[in-house]
């Protein structure tokens, strides 16, 4: 499954840390439109050595997550983020750290503390 997802995501680096989606990307009922821009994962710079913000291993999950967050659908964003990380075969420890981090951030910033 992971290889299929990788093949479906096409991005072009933009200025600084931005990436532009070159063709629409679909996951379940979400369609991220062509031209959508993301900055990759919002990882504090000090942790980039462990979790680079634009790592191909999890970039598809980040794109869907960012898009849903832009739509203010934080609960679905977090749910699909975790599902995609699993489908992309991201290591369990990395998946748990990333999933819990975005959930915690949404809880603090947006008071969206759903699981």
N, C-alpha and C positions, 0 to 999 in steps of 0.2 A: 504494500500500500504506500509506503513512504516514497518509493521511486516515482510512482504515478503523481503524487502531490508535488514533488520537486519539479517534474517536467511541466506542470501546469502553471508554475509561477515564473514570470519573466519580468525583471526589473532593470532599470537603468539608474546608475548613480547620478545624482543631481549635485547641487552645491552643498558643501559641508557634509552633513550626515543625512541627507535626504535621498530617498529612492522613489522612483516613479514606476508605477505598474504599467507595463507595456500592452497587456491585454487583460480583459476582465478575468477575475479569479472567482470561482464558485466553490462554496463549501456548504453543504446541506441547503438551507433556505436563504443563504446569504450570497449576494453577488456584489463583489467589490469591483467597481467600474474601472475600465481602462483609464489611465491618467491619474488615478488616486496616488497621493504622495504620503509616505510614512518616513519617520526618522529611525525606524528599526525599534528595537527594544529600549525602553527607558531604563537603562542600567547606569547607576552612578559610575563615573569614570574610574574610580578606585577598583571596581570589580571587573572592568573590561578584560583584564587578563584571563579571567575565568568565564565570563559571559559577554563576549563581544556583542554589541547591539545589532549587528547586521549579519550574524552568522547564518549561513545557508541551512544549517540543521533545523533551525526553528523560525526562519523568516516567514514562511507561509502562515504559521500560527500568529506571528506578530502582526502581519498585514490584516488578517481577519479581526484580531483583537482591537487594533487601532481603529479600524473602520467602524466597528460596533461601538467603540467608546465615543467616536465622533458623533454617532447617532444617539449617544447617551443611554445605550442599552448595556449597562455594565454587567448585569447578571449573566446575560447571554454571552457577552464578550469573554468573561472569565470561564464560563462553562466550555465554550468552543475552544478557547485557548488551551485548556487542559486536555480536551479531547484530541485536538490537532497535535499537540506535543506527543501524546501517546501514539497516534497514528504515524507520526514522523519518526518514531522509535528513538526519541530523546531519552537519555538515561533517566531512570526513575528518580535518582537523587536530584538531578538537574531539573527535571519536570516538577518535582515537589517544591523545590526552592522557588522556581519561577512562578508557578501557580499560586503558591501562598503569598508571594511578594505582591503580585498584582491584586489579589483579593484584599490583602491588608491595606494597600495603597488606596483602593477604591473605598474601603470602609472608612479610612481616615479622611480622605479628601471629599468624597461625595456622599458619605453616610449610606453607602450601598453595601451593607454587610451580609448579603445573602450568600449561601453556598450552593 
